[in-house]
Amino acid sequence: MTNEKLNIGIILGSTRQGRVSPQVGEWVKGVADKRGDANYEIVDIADYQLPFLGTTDGTEPGIPAWNEKLNSLDGFVFIVQEYNHSITGALKNALDFAREAWNNKAAGIVSYGSTGGARAAEHLRGIMGELMIADVRVHPTLSLFTDFENYTTFKPADLHLNNVNAMLDQVFAWSGALKTLRK
C-alpha cells in the first residue's frame, strides 16, 4: 500500500428543509480533520438531485456524478437521522443508485433522534451488508433531547468525542484494509 491518504466521505443522510444533518456532519468533519490520518469531506446527497429510482430513464446528470463521487472514496461515515424507526427515503434512494460503488468499503454511523437514532442505524446496517459495506461496531448516538437546543441547534456533549474518535479509528483501519481488495 502506498503512503497515499485515504478518502473518507461523510454522507449527509437527509435532504429536507431545516435539516440538522449538516451541523452534525460538520462537527464530525471537524473532529476528523484534527486527526490528520485521512482526507475527510462532506458529501451531501441533496447536491446530486437524484430522482426516485425507477421513475426515470437514468440519464439525469446527478446519477453518474453520485457514482463517481462514491468511487473516489475509500470509506464512509453516515450521518443518519431516524424517521419512523428507519433511515430517510432520500438516503435509501441514494444507496440504491450506486450498487458497486459501495462494495468492499468500510463505514461508520453517527445517528441522532429521540432514541439516538439507534433504530435507523440498525436498519442501515442491514442494507450495508447487502451492499458489501463493512460497518464498524462503534456507533456514536446523539439525543434530540440532550445534544440539540430546541431540536434544531446542535450542541453535542463532550462525552461524544471519544466515541467519534473510536469510530473513526475503526473506519480508517478497515478502509485501508479493504482498499487492498479493490486494487
N, C-alpha and C positions, 0 to 999 in steps of 0.2 A: 504494500500500500504506500502511496506517495504521502508527502507532507501536506498535500492539498487539504484545506479545511473543508469540513462537511457543511452542507447547506441544509438548514432546518427551517421549514415553513411553519409559522404559527397561523393556523387556519381559523378565521373568524366564522363561527357556525350560524350566524343569524344575519338576515338581510332587512329586517323590518325597521320602520322609522322609530326613533327613540331607543334603539337597542343599546345595551351597555357592553356588548362583547368587544368593541374597540378599546374601551377603557381597560378591560381585563387583559386583552391581548397586548396592549402597550406596556402594562405593568409586567407581564411575563417576559416580554422582549427586553425591558429594562434590566430585569434580574439576569436574563440570559446573556445580554451583551457584556455585563460585568465579568462574566466567566472567561471570555476570550477564546473559548475552545472550538467554536464553530461560527459560521455566518448565519445569523438568525434574521428572518424577515417576516413581516406581517403579510399574509395572503388573505385578502378579503373576497369571499365568493361573490359578494354584491358587485364587485368591479367587472365580473365576467358576463353579467346579464344572461345567465343560462336559461334557456326556455325549459318548460317541463318536458322531461324525457318522453318521447313517443308522440309529441304533439307537432313536430316539425320535421322537415327533411334533413335536418342536421347540418345545414350549411351556414348557420349563424357563426360569425367570427369568434364569438366567445368560447365556443366548444373547442376548437383546436388550440386557442390561446390558453385555456384552462389546462388542457393535457400537456402542452409544452411547459407550462409553469411547474406542474407536478413532476414531470420527467426531469426537471432541473434540480429537484430536491432529493436529499438523501433520507430525510425523516420529517416527522411532523409533530406538532403539539396542537391538538384540537381544543379550541375554546368552545365549550358546549353548555348551552342553557337548556333547562328542562321545560318542555311544553307537553302537557298531558302525559306525563311519565315517559317521554321519549325525546328524541332529537327533533330539531326543526325539519319541516318539509324541504326547506331550501338546502340544508346540509345533506339530507338523504339524496336529493336530486343531484347535487354536486358529486357525491360519492359515486352514484350510478353512471355519471357521464364520463368517468375515467377509470375503466376497469384495470388495464395493465399498468397504468402509471402508478398505481398504489403498490403493486406487487413487490415483495421482498424488501420492504422498508419498515422502519420502526415508528411507533407513535406513542405519545403520552396524551393524557387527557387532563384538562383543568375544567372543572364543571361548577356551575352555580345554579341555585334555585332554592325553594323552600326547604328541601332536604339535601342541600348541597349539590343538587343535580345528579345525585347518585344513580337514580333510575335511568336517566338519559344516558349516562356514561356506560352503564351495563348493557343497554340496548346497542350502543355504538360498538362495544367490544364484540358482540356477535356479528355485526356487519363487517367489522375489520377482519375477523377471522376468514370470512368468505372472500374478502379482497386480498388475502395473503399479506396483511399488515400485522406485524408483531407488536402487540400492545404491552407496554411495561406495567409493572404492578403498582408503583407509587402513583397515587391519584389525588392531587390537591382538590378539596371540595370547599366551595365558598358559599356561605349562607346569605340569602337575601336579607335576613334579619339582623345579622351582626357585621357583615362586611360591606354593606351598602347603606347610605343615608337616603331615606325616602324611596328606597328600591331603585334609585336612579344614579346615584353618585357613588362610585366605587371607592371604598376606604378599607383596604384589606388589613386584617390583624397581622401583626409581626410574626405570629406563630406560623403563618403560611410559608414564609421564606424558606425554612428548612425543607418542607415538603416539595416546593417548587424546584429547589436545587437538587434534591434527591431524584425527582422525576427526570430532570434534565440530565443528570449523571447517567441514568439508565437509557434515555433516548439517545444520547451521544454515543455511548458504548455499543448499543445494539445497532444503531445506524451505521457505525463504522464496520461492524462485523458483517452486517447484511449487504453492505456495498460490495463486498468481495463476491457475492453470488451474482451480482448484476454485471460484472465485468466480462 
